[in-house]
Amino acid sequence: MIAFPTKTQLIEILGHEQGDCVSILMGTYQSGRDTNQNSIRFKNLVRQAIEASKKKNSSLLPKLEELANLARNSTFWQYQAAGLAIYVSDHFEERVLLSHDPGESVSVGPEFNVRPIASVACGETNLLTLALSWERARLFRSDGHTTMEIEDEIFPLTKDELVTARDPEKQLQFSAHESFGGGGSETVMYHGHGNGEDKIKADRRAYLSRVGEHVSKRLYNTDQQLVAIATEEVAGHFDATAESVELAQCIHVSPDGLTDSQLVARITAFAREHNQHNDDVYANQLGSAIADNQGSDDLKEVVLAATEGRVDTLLLGQDKPILGHCDATRHQVSLDENNGTDLLNTAVRLALKSGGTVRRLQRTSSSSPLAAIYRY
């Protein structure tokens, strides 16, 4: 099981394309009675995959019939994220939890369908939001449509979890109650004077410092940016204390003064504005690239460029598949609504495999479903 796949993990999944490849994608309910619908929706989708495999006389049929038993695993369906992708090929099966709803789709063919999830895996949701108060820290991921709280072995966390009781007789100091890389919660024991203001300040510094270290590890080796929701006082102290973390922006409001629904609404709205800004940036870059013959918004040209490994940034203008055939040897791309494969997915796969990245435009003035900025 992979939770919220990275670009590297997606490329690893593509490395298992061999023979027939089955892709099942669906949105899932995360809580409440609606979670009962998860297994029902899956049952319908896996039945479609089984029927398609029968028509192709696919060797994957036994594996899919076994996979269908997952519909009866109530525990599995009670603990879902916003979406689920399942990929099956010869000697390979992977279940992928998603932070967004990829829509319902089933495909059986020579390619895994990664188009609906590629842009997110490539960092389209490159905003993490830290909801921070003096008492607790929560981390959220949002794509401008769906916002999810990250709940793992670290987050959410509280000051009490990071700062334990002090010895009032010893001078201010940190002790080495730390476990880097162990995956568990890391506790700082702080020793301070008495019960006065100095001890409160020192506790807060210790708490914010440890929150910063946890966030820094989360951001390491990614292109994600961090936004904070905190009062001016808390944000100012965090900025001064957590030197390894750079805040892209801060929304000055106390997260503890908001209900969960209000907090999620604030985060979602900010992420949506952020994505719209990114749209404008990519649109300008694409325009310049096309003017310099270093890009294109012609579907066939972009697909062929992807076969040559020339795509640096692939821009998806729509979520619907466009069926056709790509013959890299003959350097030809043709449309075929009846028997083709998804050309958008083909371009996505090839771009990823050659080191490119994928972005989904939230809005675009171009009528093209696909565009690209070339590396050469």
C-alpha positions in Angstrom: 0.0 0.0 0.0 1.3 3.4 -0.9 -0.2 6.5 0.7 -0.1 9.7 -1.3 2.4 8.7 -4.0 5.4 10.7 -5.0 6.6 11.1 -8.6 9.3 8.6 -7.9 6.8 6.0 -6.6 4.6 6.6 -9.7 7.5 5.9 -12.0 8.2 2.7 -10.1 4.6 1.6 -10.7 5.0 2.3 -14.4 8.1 0.0 -14.3 5.7 -2.9 -13.7 3.8 -2.4 -17.0 4.0 -5.8 -18.6 1.4 -7.6 -20.7 -2.2 -6.6 -19.7 -2.3 -3.8 -17.2 -5.4 -3.2 -15.1 -6.2 0.2 -13.5 -9.1 0.8 -11.1 -9.5 4.3 -9.8 -12.3 5.7 -7.6 -13.2 8.3 -5.1 -13.7 7.1 -1.5 -15.6 8.3 1.6 -13.4 8.8 4.6 -15.9 8.7 7.5 -19.5 8.2 8.6 -22.1 5.9 7.1 -21.0 6.8 3.6 -17.9 4.6 4.0 -20.3 1.6 3.4 -20.5 2.8 -0.2 -16.8 2.3 -0.8 -17.0 -1.5 -1.1 -20.1 -1.3 -3.2 -18.5 1.1 -5.7 -15.3 -1.1 -5.8 -17.4 -4.2 -6.4 -19.0 -2.6 -9.5 -15.6 -1.4 -10.8 -13.8 -4.7 -10.3 -16.6 -6.5 -12.0 -16.1 -4.2 -15.0 -12.4 -5.1 -15.0 -13.2 -8.8 -14.8 -15.6 -8.6 -17.7 -13.1 -6.7 -19.8 -10.4 -9.2 -19.0 -12.7 -12.1 -20.1 -13.2 -10.4 -23.5 -9.5 -10.1 -23.9 -8.9 -13.7 -22.5 -6.4 -12.0 -20.2 -4.1 -14.0 -17.9 -4.9 -11.6 -15.1 -8.5 -12.9 -14.7 -7.6 -15.2 -11.7 -5.9 -12.2 -10.0 -8.9 -10.0 -10.5 -11.3 -12.6 -9.2 -9.1 -12.8 -6.1 -9.0 -9.0 -5.9 -12.8 -8.9 -5.9 -12.7 -10.5 -2.4 -11.5 -7.1 -1.2 -15.0 -5.9 -1.3 -15.8 -8.0 1.8 -12.9 -6.5 3.8 -14.9 -4.0 5.9 -11.9 -2.8 7.8 -10.0 -1.8 4.7 -12.9 0.3 3.4 -13.4 2.0 6.8 -10.0 3.6 6.6 -9.7 5.4 3.3 -8.5 8.8 2.1 -10.2 10.8 -0.6 -9.4 8.4 -3.4 -8.0 5.0 -4.3 -6.1 3.6 -7.2 -5.3 -0.1 -7.7 -2.9 -1.3 -10.3 -2.5 -5.0 -11.4 -0.2 -6.6 -13.9 1.7 -9.9 -14.2 3.4 -10.5 -10.8 2.4 -7.1 -9.6 -0.4 -5.4 -7.6 -0.4 -2.1 -5.8 -3.0 -0.2 -3.9 -2.6 3.6 -3.7 -4.3 5.9 -1.3 -5.0 9.4 -2.8 -5.4 12.8 -1.3 -8.0 13.7 -4.0 -10.9 12.1 -5.9 -9.5 10.8 -9.3 -13.0 10.0 -10.6 -14.2 6.5 -11.4 -12.5 4.6 -14.2 -11.5 1.1 -15.2 -9.0 0.2 -17.9 -7.4 -3.0 -19.2 -4.7 -2.5 -21.7 -1.0 -2.1 -22.3 -0.6 0.9 -20.0 -1.4 1.8 -16.4 -3.8 4.8 -16.2 -1.8 7.3 -14.2 -3.2 10.5 -15.8 -5.7 11.3 -13.1 -3.1 11.2 -10.3 0.2 12.2 -12.0 0.0 16.0 -11.4 -0.6 15.5 -7.7 2.3 13.0 -7.4 4.5 15.6 -9.2 3.8 18.2 -6.5 0.8 20.0 -8.0 -0.4 20.2 -4.4 2.9 21.8 -3.4 1.4 23.5 -0.4 1.5 22.1 3.1 -0.4 24.1 5.7 0.7 24.2 9.3 -2.1 25.1 11.7 -0.1 26.2 14.7 -1.0 27.5 18.1 0.8 27.5 21.5 -0.9 24.2 22.4 -0.9 22.1 19.2 0.3 21.7 15.6 -1.7 20.2 12.7 -0.6 19.6 9.1 -2.8 19.7 6.1 -2.5 19.0 2.4 -4.8 20.6 -0.2 -5.2 20.7 -3.9 -7.6 23.6 -3.9 -10.5 21.1 -4.1 -10.0 18.6 -1.4 -8.2 19.3 1.9 -6.9 16.5 4.1 -5.3 16.5 7.5 -2.1 14.5 7.7 -2.5 12.0 10.5 0.5 9.8 11.0 3.1 8.8 13.6 4.1 12.5 14.1 1.1 14.7 13.3 -1.0 16.0 14.8 1.0 16.8 18.0 0.7 18.9 21.1 3.1 20.9 23.2 2.7 18.5 26.0 3.8 15.7 23.8 7.0 17.5 22.9 7.9 19.2 26.2 7.9 17.1 29.4 8.1 18.2 33.1 11.2 20.1 34.1 13.5 19.9 37.1 13.2 23.3 38.8 16.6 23.0 40.4 18.6 22.9 37.2 19.7 25.6 34.8 17.9 25.9 31.5 19.0 23.1 29.2 17.8 20.6 26.7 18.3 16.9 27.2 18.8 14.4 24.4 15.5 12.7 24.4 15.4 12.5 20.6 15.1 9.7 18.1 15.8 11.0 14.6 14.7 8.8 11.8 13.0 6.3 14.1 9.5 7.2 12.9 8.2 7.8 16.4 7.3 10.9 18.3 10.3 12.8 19.6 10.1 14.3 23.0 12.2 17.2 24.3 12.8 17.3 28.1 13.4 20.8 29.2 14.9 21.8 32.6 14.1 25.3 33.8 13.9 27.6 36.8 10.8 27.6 38.9 7.4 28.2 37.5 7.9 31.7 36.2 7.7 33.4 32.8 11.2 32.3 31.8 10.1 28.6 31.9 7.0 29.3 29.8 9.1 31.1 27.2 11.6 28.3 27.2 8.9 25.6 26.9 7.5 27.5 23.9 10.9 27.8 22.2 11.4 24.0 22.7 8.0 23.2 21.4 8.3 25.4 18.3 11.8 24.2 17.6 10.6 20.6 17.6 7.6 21.4 15.4 10.0 23.1 13.0 12.3 20.0 12.9 9.3 17.7 12.1 8.1 20.0 9.3 11.6 20.4 7.9 11.9 16.6 7.6 8.5 16.5 5.8 9.6 19.2 3.3 13.1 17.7 2.7 13.9 16.9 -0.9 10.5 18.1 -2.1 9.3 21.3 -3.9 6.6 21.8 -1.4 6.0 25.2 0.2 4.8 25.8 3.7 1.9 28.1 4.7 1.0 28.7 8.3 -2.3 29.5 9.9 -1.4 31.2 13.2 -1.7 34.4 15.2 1.0 37.0 14.5 2.6 36.3 17.8 2.9 32.5 17.3 4.0 32.9 13.7 6.6 35.4 14.6 8.1 33.2 17.3 8.0 30.1 15.0 9.7 32.0 12.2 12.5 33.1 14.6 12.8 29.7 16.3 12.4 27.2 13.4 15.4 28.4 11.3 15.3 25.3 9.0 11.8 26.1 7.8 10.8 28.9 5.5 7.2 30.1 5.5 5.9 31.1 2.1 3.0 32.9 3.7 1.1 33.1 6.9 -2.7 33.5 7.4 -2.9 35.4 10.7 -5.8 33.8 12.6 -5.8 31.4 15.5 -6.6 27.9 14.2 -7.9 27.0 17.6 -10.6 29.7 17.2 -11.9 28.0 14.1 -14.1 24.9 13.8 -12.6 22.1 11.7 -14.9 22.9 8.8 -13.9 26.6 8.9 -10.2 25.7 9.0 -10.6 23.4 6.0 -12.5 26.1 4.1 -9.7 28.6 4.8 -7.0 26.2 3.6 -8.9 25.1 0.5 -9.6 28.7 -0.6 -5.9 29.6 -0.2 -4.7 26.6 -2.1 -7.2 27.4 -4.9 -5.8 30.9 -5.2 -2.3 29.5 -5.1 -3.1 27.1 -8.0 -4.7 29.8 -10.0 -1.5 31.9 -9.6 0.6 28.9 -10.8 -1.7 28.6 -13.8 -0.8 32.1 -14.8 2.9 31.4 -14.4 2.8 28.3 -16.5 0.7 30.0 -19.1 3.3 32.7 -19.5 6.1 30.2 -19.6 4.2 28.1 -22.3 3.6 31.2 -24.4 7.3 32.1 -24.3 8.3 28.5 -25.1 5.9 28.3 -28.1 7.2 31.6 -29.4 10.8 30.2 -29.2 9.8 26.9 -30.7 10.5 25.3 -27.3 7.0 24.2 -26.7 3.6 23.3 -28.2 -0.1 23.1 -27.5 -0.7 20.7 -30.5 -1.8 17.3 -29.2 0.0 15.2 -31.8 3.2 17.2 -31.6 3.3 17.0 -27.8 2.7 13.2 -27.8 5.5 12.7 -30.3 7.8 14.9 -28.3 7.1 12.8 -25.3 8.2 9.7 -27.2 11.5 11.4 -27.8 12.0 12.4 -24.2 11.9 16.1 -25.0 9.1 17.1 -22.5 10.2 19.0 -19.5 6.8 20.1 -18.3 3.5 18.5 -19.5 0.4 20.6 -19.0 -3.0 18.9 -18.9 -5.9 21.1 -19.9 -8.6 18.5 -19.3 -9.3 15.3 -17.4 -11.2 13.4 -20.1 -9.3 10.8 -22.1 -8.6 11.3 -25.8 -8.4 7.9 -27.6 -6.0 7.2 -30.4 -2.8 5.4 -31.4 0.9 6.5 -31.1 3.4 4.8 -33.3 6.8 6.1 -32.2 8.7 4.2 -34.9 6.7 5.7 -37.7 6.5 9.0 -35.9 2.7 9.0 -36.2 -0.2 9.9 -33.9 -3.8 9.2 -35.0 -7.2 9.5 -33.2 -9.4 6.5 -32.8 -12.5 6.9 -30.6 -13.4 3.2 -30.7 -10.2 1.2 -30.2 -7.5 3.6 -29.2 -5.7 4.1 -25.9 -5.7 7.4 -24.0 -3.1 9.6 -25.7 -3.1 12.0 -22.7 -2.1 9.1 -20.5 0.5 8.0 -23.0 2.1 11.4 -23.0 2.0 11.5 -19.1 3.7 8.1 -18.8 6.4 9.0 -21.3 7.1 12.4 -19.8 7.4 10.9 -16.3 9.7 8.1 -17.5 12.0 10.6 -19.2 12.3 12.8 -16.1 9.6 15.4 -16.9 6.9 16.7 -14.6 3.2 16.9 -15.0 0.9 19.8 -14.1 -2.9 20.0 -14.4 -4.1 23.5 -15.2 -7.1 24.6 -13.1 -8.1 27.0 -15.8 -6.7 27.7 -19.2 -7.5 30.0 -22.1 -6.2 27.4 -24.6 -8.6 25.0 -26.2 -5.9 22.4 -26.3 -6.3 19.4 -23.9 -2.5 19.1 -23.8 0.5 21.3 -24.0 4.2 21.0 -23.2 7.3 23.0 -22.5 10.3 21.2 -24.0 13.7 20.7 -22.6 15.3 21.0 -26.0 
